[in-house]
């Protein structure tokens, strides 16, 4: 019993230390279940804001046909609902004339894109 408690405490301390290291490294994480709003920059770039009002730039593949049309909802699909949005995850939407469409995430970066990246 004592060994189990020590193992549990060790795992807890290790995970706390690892989370502080990851937070200090500046790796920002856009979680699927914490997305607040989004706006389109162009057919391959979205600016997504989380519930803490932190902006993220999400770059998409070129197959996002109709993304700049009047889209009212996006669905972000990650491997887990608590995981960070990353390369290979999908963004689904319903295009008014083509129906359900989806495209893949190629990159997620914290912050908004510069003017050169937006064009």
C-alpha positions as CSV (number, residue, x, y, z in Angstrom):
1,X,0.0,0.0,0.0
2,X,2.8,2.4,0.9
3,X,4.6,1.6,-2.4
4,X,1.4,2.4,-4.3
5,X,1.1,5.8,-2.6
6,X,4.7,6.6,-3.3
7,X,4.3,5.7,-6.9
8,X,1.1,7.8,-7.2
9,X,2.8,10.8,-5.6
10,X,5.8,10.4,-7.9
11,X,3.6,10.3,-11.0
12,X,1.7,13.3,-9.8
13,X,4.8,15.4,-9.1
14,X,6.3,14.3,-12.5
15,X,3.2,15.3,-14.4
16,X,3.1,18.7,-12.6
17,X,6.7,19.3,-13.4
18,X,6.2,18.3,-17.1
19,X,3.2,20.6,-17.5
20,X,5.1,23.6,-16.1
21,X,8.0,22.9,-18.5
22,X,5.6,22.7,-21.5
23,X,3.9,25.9,-20.5
24,X,7.2,27.7,-20.2
25,X,8.4,26.5,-23.6
26,X,5.7,28.6,-25.2
27,X,4.0,25.7,-27.0
28,X,0.4,26.9,-27.2
29,X,-2.4,24.4,-27.6
30,X,-5.7,25.0,-29.3
31,X,-8.0,22.4,-27.9
32,X,-11.0,21.3,-29.9
33,X,-13.4,21.7,-26.9
34,X,-12.1,25.3,-26.1
35,X,-12.7,27.0,-29.4
36,X,-14.7,30.2,-29.1
37,X,-14.8,31.7,-32.5
38,X,-13.2,31.7,-35.9
39,X,-12.8,33.8,-39.0
40,X,-11.6,33.1,-42.5
41,X,-8.5,34.9,-43.8
42,X,-8.5,33.2,-47.1
43,X,-9.3,29.7,-48.6
44,X,-6.4,28.1,-46.7
45,X,-6.1,30.1,-43.5
46,X,-8.4,30.5,-40.4
47,X,-7.9,32.6,-37.3
48,X,-9.4,30.7,-34.4
49,X,-9.9,32.2,-30.9
50,X,-10.1,30.0,-27.8
51,X,-12.2,30.7,-24.7
52,X,-9.2,32.6,-23.2
53,X,-9.3,35.0,-26.2
54,X,-5.9,33.7,-27.5
55,X,-5.8,33.7,-31.3
56,X,-4.3,30.8,-33.4
57,X,-3.6,30.7,-37.1
58,X,-4.8,27.4,-38.6
59,X,-3.4,26.6,-42.1
60,X,-5.4,24.1,-44.2
61,X,-4.8,22.0,-47.3
62,X,-5.7,23.3,-50.7
63,X,-8.8,21.1,-51.0
64,X,-11.1,23.4,-49.0
65,X,-13.4,24.2,-51.9
66,X,-16.1,26.6,-50.9
67,X,-14.7,27.6,-47.5
68,X,-14.9,31.3,-48.3
69,X,-18.6,31.0,-49.2
70,X,-21.3,31.8,-46.6
71,X,-20.3,29.1,-44.1
72,X,-22.1,29.4,-40.7
73,X,-20.4,26.5,-38.8
74,X,-17.2,24.6,-38.7
75,X,-16.5,21.3,-37.0
76,X,-13.0,20.6,-35.8
77,X,-12.2,16.9,-35.5
78,X,-9.2,15.8,-33.5
79,X,-8.2,12.3,-32.4
80,X,-9.5,13.1,-28.9
81,X,-11.8,16.0,-27.9
82,X,-9.2,17.1,-25.3
83,X,-6.3,17.0,-27.7
84,X,-4.6,19.9,-29.4
85,X,-5.6,20.7,-32.9
86,X,-2.6,19.7,-35.1
87,X,-1.4,18.5,-38.5
88,X,-3.7,15.8,-39.9
89,X,-6.9,16.8,-38.0
90,X,-9.9,17.7,-40.1
91,X,-12.1,20.8,-40.4
92,X,-15.6,20.0,-41.7
93,X,-18.2,22.4,-43.0
94,X,-21.3,22.5,-45.1
95,X,-21.0,24.5,-48.3
96,X,-24.4,25.8,-49.6
97,X,-24.2,24.2,-53.0
98,X,-21.7,21.4,-52.6
99,X,-22.9,20.0,-49.3
100,X,-20.6,18.6,-46.6
101,X,-16.9,19.3,-47.3
102,X,-13.8,18.7,-45.2
103,X,-10.1,19.6,-45.4
104,X,-7.0,18.8,-43.4
105,X,-5.0,21.0,-41.0
106,X,-1.4,21.4,-42.1
107,X,-0.2,23.7,-39.3
108,X,-1.4,25.5,-36.2
109,X,0.5,28.5,-34.8
110,X,-0.3,30.8,-31.9
111,X,-1.1,34.4,-32.9
112,X,-2.6,36.0,-36.0
113,X,-1.0,35.7,-39.4
114,X,1.1,38.5,-40.8
115,X,-0.1,40.4,-43.9
116,X,2.4,38.5,-46.0
117,X,1.2,35.1,-44.8
118,X,-2.5,36.1,-45.3
119,X,-1.9,36.7,-49.0
